[in-house]
């Protein structure tokens, strides 16, 4: 163990002579997909420190050693152990890694790019006096049952089922249809609709015994998200995104489309006002919040969940297309305590995920001038998708294949099961809808079936 005198000296050296560094946390592929964070930090001369789960070790080290890969900009990496379905399991590894770095770097900022390490990143920022969402926000945003506890005003009726106490639930007393969800997973994993008591009991038996679960009233209505840039507790930008999911024809809630800005049928003001009150209740201080909402039959907003990190899927790309400006530099400015601002959308953008049959992915073709599908694969990097002018004609910007040829495709039970996506933008909502129809007709996804898939 380092003697106290040496630790004190190290702390002094940290503030005086050590190089300035910025900590990014999250799944390695998510960090690399958002390369603007790496570019922005590198351009500032900051050392880039990455904390990512141990499962990415081999891939991360190989990519960091490749001068042509964006990951080559990362100066140091720490691999941490844990699992999303075990609450707080990553925290000790993150603290241990950061403790070592404090002896070598002066850490001036930290940001959770993905869901995996939001809570320990909040602890890191709090301990080092760095801008961050705050302890309440980062803790509650990683726990669906804590969101129900703190944000009861916006919550559907719900029951928390701690690990080992599921048998205490009176399944006959639940109002159906209901939604069953694990408390700490992400990407819609494990979230299902149940129609009655027998179905609920059957699903409860399928979750690992250590997981905390929620049983909630199902809110019928259009789904939205709100992306908010917050600085010093004040919202400097907020916008509503309209969402479509598999819920209309399946028990799952996998996202199939995002539209920016969302056409809200008059709900925008209500959603933004509710989002503001939610952020205040969480004492959200600095960062970006991604909250997901439904409007009930009475027009009231119901919070589905909220995250204290970059929005997922292609939402950053969509806001870039809609405004002409990337969000990532503003997020970095907030994390460094610099004034941030962001323009309102002047164009309409949409990402669509295509549904597919079960089987083996053979090929994806696009009958569109100048556009070929980009085979990204599982966890691969997306191509740069740059915006056009505000009044440009409607445009198909990219077709992305998110699985490798030969991958097994099955039902869409979580976001990770999706295989093909496209990104479009247009000057008006009507033109955007027409463009989506045409692009859907132009894409062919070939799936080979065998005996296991009914072929």
Buried (B, 14 or more C-beta within 10 A) or exposed (E): EEEEEEEEEBEEEBEEEBEBBBBBBBBBBBBBBBBBBBBBBBEBEBBBBBBBBEEBEEBBEEBBEEEEBBBBBBBBBBBBEBBBBEBEBBBEBBBEBBEEBBBBBBBBBBBBBBBBBBBBBBBBBBEBEBBBBBBBBBBBBBBBBBBBEBBEEBBBEBBBBEBEEBEEBEBEEBEBBBBBBBBBBBBBBBBBBBEEBEBBBEBBEEBEEEBBBBBBBBBEBBBBBBBBBBBEEEBBBBBBBBBBBBBEEBBBBBBBBBBBBBBBEEBBEBBBEBBBEBBEBBBBBBBBBBBBBBBBEEEEBBBBBBBBBBBBBBBBBBBBBBBBBBBBBBBBBBBBBEEBEBEEBEBBBBBBBBBBBBBBBEEBEBEBEEBEBBBBBEBBBBEEBEBBEEEEEBBBBBBBBBBEEEBEBEBBBBBBBBBBBBBBBBBEBEBBBEBBEEBEEBBEBBBBEEEEBEE
